[in-house]
Amino acid sequence: MNRDSKRDLIVALDIGTSKVVAVVAEALQAEGRFEVLGLGQAPTQGGIRNGSVINIDITVKAIQKALEEAELMADCKIRDALVGIGGAHILSFNSSGMVAIRDKEVTSYDVNRVIDTAKAVNISNDQRILHVITQQFIVDRQEGISRPEGMAGVRLEVRVHIVTGEETAAQNILKCVRRCGLEPHRLTLNPLAASNICLTEDEKQQGVLLIDIGAGTTGIAMYKDGFIRHSHIFDMGGQLVTNDLAKVFHIPVPEAEDLKLENGIAKASLVSENDFVALSPVGDQGRQERKVSHQIIGEIIFSRMVEIFETIHQDLEEQDLSPHSVVLTGGGALLPGIAELAEEVFQMPAKVGRPLYYGSLADVVSQPQFATVMGLLLEARVHLDHLPFESSKQGFFKKIWEYIMN
């Protein structure tokens, strides 16, 4: 989305509870294709809690550091980015609208009118609409239509999925990004971005639940018949696992995080009962190092992950939804045995999902922890394919914003 010399650059920014990730890519001529040029990461160090900004200065510094790393690797100057958003303040629901078809044939005017009726819903004053995603159109009771233009009929209906977020939470993210000298173009829900890069069309058609396990939150996106049916953000994530380990073993949180990353397992049966892990001595450095059972580490993580999965399962039951399979992504999906645990809880096939990207730096960025930021890149690239080139940068981004919001 930047124009750097002769390169068309797209930039994505994932501002998470534990870290900020910035990725720069070059938009290729082939439709939907891009090549990653640079990646930057920086810990948020308490600037974000459960997906929401709690300290602007700390968050700004983390964003700046991540951007500097990405710029250095890509040898460019970043001016704008698509930004991900999460947090328990996110709400989502389905809505529908209906209009009479003018002139007995569906036109783009009819499509715009029916979508306007579907999104004309009452929401709280402290919420803002982030997404209005078309699920399907219905022409005279004929369902499952994706593009109704040109069809004959007298009544046009639409079903949409609406996502809203707390206005102040969204403004705080935008403020942090702008203080770094960037122009944020679009806030995208994290699990939606991750699902676009990790899920295949066949999976979305059959019915799939994407679970994006972050540090402070866990987001889900449920698809069936090719379109989204449900999304939700849960106020629980991998940070709870870290806190559990810190409390049980009486170790500092940073050490508990290292313990999780280096020796974390989702099922105790993956290791021998004679397998032990060394902990750093507490207090006096002259003390003998402690050892704990690797299986106990697994049991602690198992209990917390089961709680998260059962909470998601209960939410699906309340929505009367039953997916065909589960795809796990995000940093929490790196835990060995996590897919097997998900299969036990949900009683269906489960796998770890990675960004479906095979270009430059794929060995680095095609990992679960980069699912959101890579999904944001894909979204930016797809929108470029639908927009005419315009030399004026201001006009170019105005068209992007109008296209996305309609």
Helices and strands as residue ranges (DSSP letters): E 2-4, E 7-15, E 19-27, E 34-43, E 48-49, E 52-53, H 56-74, E 80-85, E 91-100, G 102-104, H 108-118, E 127-139, E 142-145, E 155-166, H 167-179, E 183-189, H 190-198, H 201-206, E 208-213, E 218-224, E 227-234, H 238-249, H 253-263, G 268-270, E 276-279, E 290-293, H 294-318, E 325-329, G 331-334, H 338-346, E 350-352, H 362-365, G 368-370, H 371-385, H 393-405
